């Protein structure tokens, strides 16, 4: 992967410094990881204007008894800082000492106070905004990244499948969520991709529901949303089930509508499709069934080193999908006091010649009675 990371830094260098005199300082943790691989918490990367990339950070022996490893010729130089030294200040000082005319920083990640401190650290050096240059590079995934997402999805499907084979009635949302996260780790995940959501009864269908001590009861809708993190890459799945022998008519009707909306959005995923057109495909189905206001601000979003990356599949989103962009499709409807349905999948945008969207999360979307 060192060659891959070196190539990513080279592309960023060309973007930040077309004239060869601007250094880039990357402070957002997910962007640092994308450019160098795993790094200490809070580490900051200097992408030098003339090469000589360097990583600045603190070493905690309790977390890493071995300490920073020596890097190969293609990796950045690692500088371990003492005390409370700010890695970003160390990075901008190193850039100034190397003769950079200006330093491009991630203003969207820095606080105002930290940005001011950086300027004061090198008063003779100019500053520019790197913007979301790294995030734009991260948008399209290479095959190694997609392979990591596939494994994350396999782990997630396996953990969810095992839960469905267990006894659920009488157990609390919180207990089930903790069990799912334990199963993710048991099957090889680094950890959960995001806080696992288990929602039952009147809580079901709520986006981002935090598990409570409510117990699963016969006749409930049960909504589960989880994902594994594998080698830093994160996926997402959401499924809704019915507890009991058979679902009620209203549950079947609501599930069918959400399933149809999810299918419409999945089928709209294609290279060149507008972000908002994918969103519209789901919203039109829900609106026709009288649930147009129930869908949240987005129908889906990108995934990778973070959950909730670009692109955003929303009504006002501008842009078009490209191949090898992984996204979620996750419509849902919640009826206050009754419950609701959410169906989430992680897919990779592919052309029709390549078989169309690649579905990574394959747990059945049939309305099962558990």
C-alpha angles and dihedrals in degrees: 000000000000090000090049092051091046090053091051092051090048091055091048091049091053090051097045097041113028089160094046098243106093125083123205124223114199116196106159105105097224090049092050090052091049091054101041109011124242112002136175116278111274095016118153125209126217113204099196121222090232099030122267095121116195138193119214124194150114127277119221110197090200091062098034114023093179095055130215113339123229110258126225125247092277097048127087121265110259118226118188112207128213129230119337097338112148111239090211092056090048089051096051091046090052090049091051092048089052090057102256112166091211141000123228112212134183098255091178089064101039124082117234090250093051092047090051091050091053091054091049091050092062106022095175096053125088123230131215133178116258087195117188095326093131093045089054090052089050093054096085113051126214121227093264090056092047090049089056089050090051091054091047089052092048090052091048094049091049094050092048093046092054092050091054090058093057131082109272107172112103096017121117127243089241093052092050092048092052091048092051092051091049090051091051090057092042089058095051107276120143084225140294117322090223136347107303114242122210115176127177136182113348090001094060117111094025112134113236094004112176112221118255136186092270110130126228112255136190112275095024126135107234117204119191125186120179145136141190128236113218122178086343096306120119135205134184136215131176128186136172125211138174122238111223141033099306137357123251119251093254090052092052092048094049093045092050091053094050091044090052091049091050092048092050092053092046091052090051092060108108138128107278096023114134115246091232092050090060089050091047092053091062096039094053091057092049093044092052088055093049097257100101094125094048097075114091127234094285136035091202147334143207123281134199128104085000137033108240101032124153135315105067115202099211139129094262099036115127122209143056132261120252129202118276093028111135116213141165125238108202120158119168143173126207121192109202112244094008109057134237153220135271126180117185129179135174114223139170118228110242133169121254088251087060093049100272125264113001110228110215100177107061106171107133119273092204113124098253124194106219 
